[in-house]
Amino acid sequence: MAKRLVNSAQPLVFWTVTPALIATALLLLHGVLLPFVLAATFAYLLDPLVTRLEQLGMNRTLATLFIAGLFIVMVVSLLLLAIPIIGAEIAAFIDNLPTYINRLRALFDDPNHPWVHTFFGLASSEVEQSSGELGPMLTGFLRSLWSGGWAVLSLFSLFVVTPVVTVYLLHDWTRILITLDRSVPPEHRATVRDLAGEIDLRLTSFIRGQAMICLMLAAFYAMALRSVGLNHGLLIGIIAGLFGFIPYAGAFTGLLLAGSLAVIQFGLIWTPLLTVFGIFFVGQLLADYLLAPIFVGNKVHLNPVWLMFALFSFGYLFGFIGLLVAVPVAAVLGVLVRFAVGQYLASGTEPLISTSGAHMEVDPSKLAGRTSHPLQ
């Protein structure tokens, strides 16, 4: 009896301690995880193509180099097309920045809108004083950041480390999966494979679907903002679309930027503000009720409350990386929690305690049966 209890507890200890150690390591190293998270994501998405070429007779190494090289060429081509457009928008914003600052000063000092001064607690002199104090602070921060080497390290990791790690992971992806599969006890291997298949379905549905949604939202926001005459609408639309990978972050960021620019460009006029609000409201509706059902479907199964909790908690623990991985990790946790709850409910179909007469009696045979592992 005791030996059986110890043997059944070993898998439970393993699957409890291992995720705890992994979570601790991620929490301590989250500052350097971005290139490795991106590399693992790219390898995960590109592995089916490499596997397909391998099945057609191509060597795994050659297939990996071919797919990785093709992917890098596509990314570089997109950057070469996008950088001149984005650079022109940024240059135009820098050229117009003195005009925007003068309009802000005029808005703060406008006697027809005294509530602006009351609400923001700023006047023209205070803005100048704050700007004068902000410049040295920002310069000192950037200087310390650069001297610490973090800027160089970040650029190096994104543009050099990420492709290299992607190639290595992509080449060894099948070997990694085989190793993980063999590490699972044989009696639980079928169950773990079923869970892995369900997790894979949800992750691929979310990542590929959300990427398509981001591209479509970026195009929609950029064209809509340009059509209403908002300066730098193309740049704001691209930013909002890219941030759309994080649920609700794209619409919120775009609305904040476009609304602020609309106030600077058009003044305190309700029509442009309502138009900007309507654009992002319609965009979010399209994303939630039209694009998401088509490209993502109902495979993620995340309650909105659980989704918001995941975004806040992962963002708090891991920063920007946490926001990127919050939804897929929450989907994975949802699969595991639903499985655990289902196993628990299934194991409790027969009560441990039978009630007969005026007193309760414990059935020893049913109690002994509960010492077995729930996956058996």
Secondary structure, 3 states (H helix, E strand, C coil): CHHHHHHHHHHHHHHHHHHHHHHHHHHHCHHHCHHHHHHHHHHHHHHHHHHHHHHCCCCHHHHHHHHHHHHHHHHHHHHHHHHHHHHHHHHHHHHHHHHHHHHHHHHHHCCCCHHHHHHHCCCHHHHHHHHHHHHHHHHHHHHHHHHCCHHHHHHHHHHHHHHHHHHHHHHCHHHHHHHHHHHCCHHHHHHHHHHHHHHHHHHHHHHHHHHHHHHHHHHHHHHHHHHCCCCCHHHHHHHHHHHCCCCCHHHHHHHHHHHHHHHHHHCCCHHHHHHHHHHHHHHHHHHHHHHHHHHCCCCCCCCHHHHHHHHHHHHHHHCHHHHHHHHHHHHHHHHHHHHHHHHHHHHCCCCCEEEECCEEEECHHHHHHCCCCCCC
